[in-house]
Amino acid sequence: MKKIGLLIFVIILFSPLQSWAADLFIMPQNLDVYTGQSFVVEIFIDSKEKINAIETEIIWPTDKLILENINNGGSVFDLWVTKPIIEQTGKIKIIAGATKGFVGKNNKVADIFFRTKDRSGNFDIVLDEQTKILKADGQGTEVKVNLMPANYGLVEGFWYMPIITSKNQPDENKWYSNKIFDVHWQKNSEYSYSYLLSRDQSVIPDEDPEEVLYDIKYENLDDGLYYFHLRARDKNDNWLSKVTRRAMIDSTRPEHFEVAITGHDKYFGLGNSLIFTAYDKNSGIDNFQIKYSDKSWEIITSPYKINKKQCKQEVIIRVFDKAGNFLDKSIELPGAFNWQLVLLIVFVFILIIILILYLIFRRRHARS
């Protein structure tokens, strides 16, 4: 039996097949980008097991890329232990949890926005080998993770690459609630142009020149990321590299806004802290604010310690997403601990005991 057990162990140990419980991967897996171009990578999880926590690092080359933004809007993880910081260190740390857990394919973790430097050549964006993904089993059991990095080609653009601007979406790294995406580029009669608006950052416009040029407007767009791709053709019928302008639209207020009071006792007026959470499926949560009746708005974080001097009043808690949309909730703050009420109750209780003892004493004295 010992030999059979040893044989099974050796077979498992050296088997070339591995059963992964989860895939952590970067999309797109392959893409050619141009010098000075802004582009987005998305981090996803496919999981066969129900999971609720992740700890990982995204590693990128600082000689090729500039980190511009990190967005966790629409992420399956709603509890972020540490908010990702935009630093040019070549690493992005993510530690997050999912209160309800999740399973299945294409579960988004985060969007990461980069801009390329003026250096050509290939580069990789990879995931840390020490990545941990935990089951939602109440014990924090680790699952086997298959890490899938991405490879990109950095290509030098042509000398002529039109600059695209937008009045309604002036900064392509910011979210706007405006549902209009207008684009403009400088007129140049030496070139003809082809363009398209897409949700896909990798598509290339066809080689059929458009008649409407230089000022294009798209209206009533749904929420999400959009890419305006533009190609120019010179007088020798050579099609040049495409230029891309991004728009990020979020016109929807945050969802699932919950506010609760911890340590609240309805009899004695105990109120310790406010805790609050919210979810935003597009741009993500930016901040929470509180408004007392006699004060201006104040940015707060959860948990928020209640000021005893401002108890027993209605306050407004407001949550903002990164596009400026907001949602309000009103809540009645409990009073501070009422020592006078406690002393009164104790005093009345003592009087009742004394009265009962007095009645018992009188009854016994009357019988005797």
Residue, then its C-alpha position, 0 to 999 in steps of 0.5 A: m500500500k505504501k508503494i502504491g501511495l508513493l506511486i500516486f504521489v509521484i504521478i501527481l507531482f510530475s504530471p504535465l497537466q495542471s488544473w487551474a481553478a482561475d485565470l487572471f489575464i490582461m486584455p487585449q493580449n496583443l496590440d500595436v500602439y504608437t509612440g505618444q498614444s494613450f491606451v487601456v488594458e483591462i484585468f479579468i478573472d475567469s473562475k471555476e470556483k466561487i472566489n471573494a479576494i485577490e492580491t496581485e501586482i501588475i508590472w509594466p516597463t517604466d522606460k516604455l509607458i507612463l501610468e495615467n489612470i486606474n479605474n475600478g468602476g464595474s469591478v467585481f471587487d467592491l471592497w478595496v483594502t488599498k486604493p491603487i495609487i498612480e505612481q511611475t514605479g512600474k508596479i500597481k498593487i491590488i488588494a481587494g475583496a468581493t462581499k458576495g463572491f463571484v464565479g464564471k467568465n470575464n469578471k472585470v478587476a480594473d481598467i488601467f490607462f497608459r500612455t506610451k513614451d517615444r521609444s519603439g520596441n516590444f514590451d510586456i505587461v505581466l502579473d506578479e507570480q505571487t498573486k493570491i486568489l481566495k475561495a469564498d469558503g469562509q476559510g480563505t483557501e487559495v485557488k490555483v491561478n493561471l497568469m496570462p500576461a500581454n505583449y505589445g508592440l510600440v511603433e513609431g508614428f508617421w511624421y504627420m499625425p493629426i491632433i484630435t481635440s474635443k470640447n465636450q470631452p476635453d481630457e481623455n483620461k477623465w470621466y464626463s456625464n456629458k453624453i456628447f462626443d465631439v471631435h475636431w482636427q485641423k484642416n489639411s487639404e493635402y490629405s483625405y481621411s477615414y474614421l470610425l467610432s468604436r468601443d474597440q481600441s484595436v480596430i482600424p478604419d477602412e480605406d474609403p475616404e469620408e466626405v464629412l471632415y474635421d468636425i464630427k459630433y456623436e450624440n446620446l451615447d450610452d455609458g462606457l469607453y469610446y474610441f474615435h479612430l482616424r486615418a489619413r491618406d496622402k497624395n500618393d495614396n499611402w494610408l498613414s498610421k491611425v490616431t485615436r482619441r478616447a472618451m469616457i462617459d458616465s451619466t448614471r448615478p452610483e448604485h447600492f448606496e447603503v448607510a448604517i449606524t454601528g453601536h446604536d442602542k435605541y433605549f440609551g441613545l448610543g451611536n458610535s460610527l457611520i459606515f457606508t458603501a456604494y457601487d458605480k459600474n462605470s467610472g467608480i466611486d470618487n468620494f463620500q461627503i456629509k452635510y450637517s444642518d449648520k455646516s458645509w459639505e465635508i469629505i469623509t471616509s467609512p467608518y466615520k466617527i459621529n461627533k457627540k455634539q452634533c447628535k440627534q439631528e438629520v444629516i445628508i450623506r452624499v456619494f460621488d462617482k468620478a464623473g460627478n454624478f451623485l446620490d444622497k441619503s438622509i439619516e437621523l443621528p442618534g443622541a449621545f448617551n443619556w446619563q440623566l435618563v439612566l440615573l432617573i430610571v435607577f432612582v425610580f427602581i430604588l424607590i419601587i424596591i423601598l416601597i415594596l419593602y415598606l409594604i411588606f414590613r407594614r403587613r407583617h407588623a399589622r399581623s403581629 
